Amino acid sequence: FWTGLLAIARERGTRHASRKPGKYHWIGGASGIRGLGWTYVIGPDFGTVELYIDRGIAEENKAIFDTLVIHREKCEEKFGAPLLWERLDHRRACRIKYEVDVGGYRSPETKWPEIQAEMVSRMIALEKALGPLLEESVK
């Protein structure tokens, strides 16, 4: 699955273009800001694109999340759809994600190119929606 998705990422020149397929259900790329990564996740029936926040200290992660969630409406408008804002109080990390519900790894392989293309498109949109906010409000 990842081989096809990364081929599309390379075609579109995204930050994941130089990544190599792995054995996990996720693949990440650096945001340029310590502890914040752009991550693709694939499940049996859907995929997600997300900003994963984990600097190793729960309080710091929650503070970053709280800074970002203030701008939720603006980010979602720019993204073009509602996002899932998961503070994850029971865990150290936080995430902001979008579920791509056109299929997952259990979908027929003939459908994978559609799923992969949608995931890459949504990751590009997520980076455009959240990236400027990260640059101006997270150190």
PyMOL commands that set and color helices and strands:
alter all, ss='L'
color gray80, all
select helices_A, chain A and resi 2-12+58-69+72-79+109-137
alter helices_A, ss='H'
color red, helices_A
select strands_A, chain A and resi 26-30+36-42+47-53+84-86+94-100
alter strands_A, ss='S'
color yellow, strands_A
deselect
rebuild
show_as cartoon
